[in-house]
Amino acid sequence: MHELAITVIGPDRSGIVADVSEALAEVGANLTDSTMTRLRGHFAMTLICNGLSSQDAERALGPLATGGLIATVRPVEPEVDEAPAGEPYLVSVHGADRLGIVAAVTRVVAAAGGNITDLTTRLTGPLYLLVAEVDVPPGTADDLGERLAVVAAELDVDVSLRRSDSEIL
């Protein structure tokens, strides 16, 4: 069986993670990767699992719709085990909210050959915060830092690029 990518969104409430994970466990799903968050009162989850068919996953998650949740299921090919192609860095941006921050910063990372592996943004009052984990091609971090500084000046925000510490998960 292929791996499945499952997304679940809807109004936030207590117990969603338990409901989704129990429904999938009951039909034999093995959750291999997941990310979950609360976005302005809405719950959002994306997970990768294996061990069941798309039809079984859809059937198991169907009853959750009565609580206002929308679940989608689609098959995906398993990730090919490759060593990371870049060096891990963390990009942080904070400043007054304005149109185009995410677009400008991510375009600079992409133009430098970087790959964004995780990105989170938050708006708190007038303050906008972006934190992105990126893999940067070896030896290009200094150039990327200079390009980000130019974008930061154009957007009137603060941007930092720093090497990520290795962590064991």
Contacts in CASP RR format, 6 or more apart in sequence:
PFRMAT RR
TARGET T0000
AUTHOR 0000-0000-0000
METHOD contacts of the structure
MODEL  1
MHELAITVIGPDRSGIVADVSEALAEVGANLTDSTMTRLRGHFAMTLICN
GLSSQDAERALGPLATGGLIATVRPVEPEVDEAPAGEPYLVSVHGADRLG
IVAAVTRVVAAAGGNITDLTTRLTGPLYLLVAEVDVPPGTADDLGERLAV
VAAELDVDVSLRRSDSEIL
1 50 0 8 1.000
1 51 0 8 1.000
1 52 0 8 1.000
1 53 0 8 1.000
2 50 0 8 1.000
2 75 0 8 1.000
2 76 0 8 1.000
2 77 0 8 1.000
2 78 0 8 1.000
3 32 0 8 1.000
3 48 0 8 1.000
3 49 0 8 1.000
3 50 0 8 1.000
3 75 0 8 1.000
3 76 0 8 1.000
3 77 0 8 1.000
3 78 0 8 1.000
4 29 0 8 1.000
4 48 0 8 1.000
4 49 0 8 1.000
4 50 0 8 1.000
4 52 0 8 1.000
4 54 0 8 1.000
4 57 0 8 1.000
4 73 0 8 1.000
4 74 0 8 1.000
4 75 0 8 1.000
4 76 0 8 1.000
5 46 0 8 1.000
5 47 0 8 1.000
5 48 0 8 1.000
5 73 0 8 1.000
5 74 0 8 1.000
5 75 0 8 1.000
5 76 0 8 1.000
6 24 0 8 1.000
6 45 0 8 1.000
6 46 0 8 1.000
6 47 0 8 1.000
6 48 0 8 1.000
6 49 0 8 1.000
6 57 0 8 1.000
6 61 0 8 1.000
6 71 0 8 1.000
6 72 0 8 1.000
6 73 0 8 1.000
7 44 0 8 1.000
7 45 0 8 1.000
7 46 0 8 1.000
7 71 0 8 1.000
7 72 0 8 1.000
8 16 0 8 1.000
8 20 0 8 1.000
8 43 0 8 1.000
8 44 0 8 1.000
8 45 0 8 1.000
8 61 0 8 1.000
8 64 0 8 1.000
8 69 0 8 1.000
8 70 0 8 1.000
8 71 0 8 1.000
9 42 0 8 1.000
9 43 0 8 1.000
9 44 0 8 1.000
9 45 0 8 1.000
9 69 0 8 1.000
9 70 0 8 1.000
10 42 0 8 1.000
10 43 0 8 1.000
10 44 0 8 1.000
10 68 0 8 1.000
10 69 0 8 1.000
10 70 0 8 1.000
11 41 0 8 1.000
11 42 0 8 1.000
11 43 0 8 1.000
11 68 0 8 1.000
12 38 0 8 1.000
12 41 0 8 1.000
12 42 0 8 1.000
12 43 0 8 1.000
13 43 0 8 1.000
16 43 0 8 1.000
16 45 0 8 1.000
16 69 0 8 1.000
17 36 0 8 1.000
17 45 0 8 1.000
19 64 0 8 1.000
20 45 0 8 1.000
20 47 0 8 1.000
20 61 0 8 1.000
20 64 0 8 1.000
20 71 0 8 1.000
21 31 0 8 1.000
23 60 0 8 1.000
23 61 0 8 1.000
23 63 0 8 1.000
23 64 0 8 1.000
24 31 0 8 1.000
24 49 0 8 1.000
24 52 0 8 1.000
24 57 0 8 1.000
24 60 0 8 1.000
24 61 0 8 1.000
26 60 0 8 1.000
27 52 0 8 1.000
27 56 0 8 1.000
27 57 0 8 1.000
27 59 0 8 1.000
27 60 0 8 1.000
28 51 0 8 1.000
28 52 0 8 1.000
28 56 0 8 1.000
29 49 0 8 1.000
29 50 0 8 1.000
29 51 0 8 1.000
29 52 0 8 1.000
29 57 0 8 1.000
29 60 0 8 1.000
30 49 0 8 1.000
30 50 0 8 1.000
30 51 0 8 1.000
31 47 0 8 1.000
31 48 0 8 1.000
31 49 0 8 1.000
32 48 0 8 1.000
32 49 0 8 1.000
32 50 0 8 1.000
33 47 0 8 1.000
33 48 0 8 1.000
34 45 0 8 1.000
34 46 0 8 1.000
34 47 0 8 1.000
34 48 0 8 1.000
35 45 0 8 1.000
35 46 0 8 1.000
35 47 0 8 1.000
35 118 0 8 1.000
36 43 0 8 1.000
36 44 0 8 1.000
36 45 0 8 1.000
36 46 0 8 1.000
37 43 0 8 1.000
37 44 0 8 1.000
37 45 0 8 1.000
37 120 0 8 1.000
38 44 0 8 1.000
43 69 0 8 1.000
48 76 0 8 1.000
49 57 0 8 1.000
50 78 0 8 1.000
52 60 0 8 1.000
54 73 0 8 1.000
54 74 0 8 1.000
54 75 0 8 1.000
57 73 0 8 1.000
58 71 0 8 1.000
58 73 0 8 1.000
61 69 0 8 1.000
61 71 0 8 1.000
61 73 0 8 1.000
62 71 0 8 1.000
64 71 0 8 1.000
65 71 0 8 1.000
84 135 0 8 1.000
85 115 0 8 1.000
85 135 0 8 1.000
85 137 0 8 1.000
86 114 0 8 1.000
86 115 0 8 1.000
86 135 0 8 1.000
86 136 0 8 1.000
86 137 0 8 1.000
86 138 0 8 1.000
87 135 0 8 1.000
87 136 0 8 1.000
87 137 0 8 1.000
87 138 0 8 1.000
87 139 0 8 1.000
87 141 0 8 1.000
87 163 0 8 1.000
88 133 0 8 1.000
88 134 0 8 1.000
88 135 0 8 1.000
88 136 0 8 1.000
88 163 0 8 1.000
88 164 0 8 1.000
88 166 0 8 1.000
89 133 0 8 1.000
89 134 0 8 1.000
89 135 0 8 1.000
89 136 0 8 1.000
89 141 0 8 1.000
89 144 0 8 1.000
89 161 0 8 1.000
89 162 0 8 1.000
89 163 0 8 1.000
89 164 0 8 1.000
90 131 0 8 1.000
90 132 0 8 1.000
90 133 0 8 1.000
90 134 0 8 1.000
90 160 0 8 1.000
90 161 0 8 1.000
90 162 0 8 1.000
90 163 0 8 1.000
90 164 0 8 1.000
91 105 0 8 1.000
91 109 0 8 1.000
91 130 0 8 1.000
91 131 0 8 1.000
91 132 0 8 1.000
91 134 0 8 1.000
91 148 0 8 1.000
91 159 0 8 1.000
91 160 0 8 1.000
91 161 0 8 1.000
92 129 0 8 1.000
92 130 0 8 1.000
92 131 0 8 1.000
92 132 0 8 1.000
92 158 0 8 1.000
92 159 0 8 1.000
92 160 0 8 1.000
92 162 0 8 1.000
93 101 0 8 1.000
93 105 0 8 1.000
93 128 0 8 1.000
93 129 0 8 1.000
93 130 0 8 1.000
93 131 0 8 1.000
93 152 0 8 1.000
93 157 0 8 1.000
93 158 0 8 1.000
93 159 0 8 1.000
94 127 0 8 1.000
94 128 0 8 1.000
94 129 0 8 1.000
94 130 0 8 1.000
94 157 0 8 1.000
94 158 0 8 1.000
95 127 0 8 1.000
95 128 0 8 1.000
95 129 0 8 1.000
95 156 0 8 1.000
95 157 0 8 1.000
95 158 0 8 1.000
96 126 0 8 1.000
96 127 0 8 1.000
96 128 0 8 1.000
96 156 0 8 1.000
96 157 0 8 1.000
97 123 0 8 1.000
97 125 0 8 1.000
97 126 0 8 1.000
97 127 0 8 1.000
97 128 0 8 1.000
98 128 0 8 1.000
98 155 0 8 1.000
98 156 0 8 1.000
98 157 0 8 1.000
100 155 0 8 1.000
101 128 0 8 1.000
101 130 0 8 1.000
101 155 0 8 1.000
101 157 0 8 1.000
102 119 0 8 1.000
102 121 0 8 1.000
102 130 0 8 1.000
104 151 0 8 1.000
104 154 0 8 1.000
104 155 0 8 1.000
105 130 0 8 1.000
105 132 0 8 1.000
105 148 0 8 1.000
105 151 0 8 1.000
105 159 0 8 1.000
106 116 0 8 1.000
106 119 0 8 1.000
106 132 0 8 1.000
108 144 0 8 1.000
108 147 0 8 1.000
108 148 0 8 1.000
108 151 0 8 1.000
109 116 0 8 1.000
109 132 0 8 1.000
109 134 0 8 1.000
109 136 0 8 1.000
109 144 0 8 1.000
110 116 0 8 1.000
111 147 0 8 1.000
112 136 0 8 1.000
112 137 0 8 1.000
112 140 0 8 1.000
112 143 0 8 1.000
112 144 0 8 1.000
112 147 0 8 1.000
113 136 0 8 1.000
113 137 0 8 1.000
113 140 0 8 1.000
114 134 0 8 1.000
114 135 0 8 1.000
114 136 0 8 1.000
114 137 0 8 1.000
114 140 0 8 1.000
114 144 0 8 1.000
115 134 0 8 1.000
115 135 0 8 1.000
116 132 0 8 1.000
116 133 0 8 1.000
116 134 0 8 1.000
117 133 0 8 1.000
117 134 0 8 1.000
117 135 0 8 1.000
118 132 0 8 1.000
118 133 0 8 1.000
119 130 0 8 1.000
119 131 0 8 1.000
119 132 0 8 1.000
119 133 0 8 1.000
120 130 0 8 1.000
120 131 0 8 1.000
120 132 0 8 1.000
121 128 0 8 1.000
121 129 0 8 1.000
121 130 0 8 1.000
121 131 0 8 1.000
122 128 0 8 1.000
122 129 0 8 1.000
123 129 0 8 1.000
128 157 0 8 1.000
133 164 0 8 1.000
136 144 0 8 1.000
141 161 0 8 1.000
141 163 0 8 1.000
144 161 0 8 1.000
145 159 0 8 1.000
145 161 0 8 1.000
148 159 0 8 1.000
148 161 0 8 1.000
149 159 0 8 1.000
151 159 0 8 1.000
152 158 0 8 1.000
152 159 0 8 1.000
END
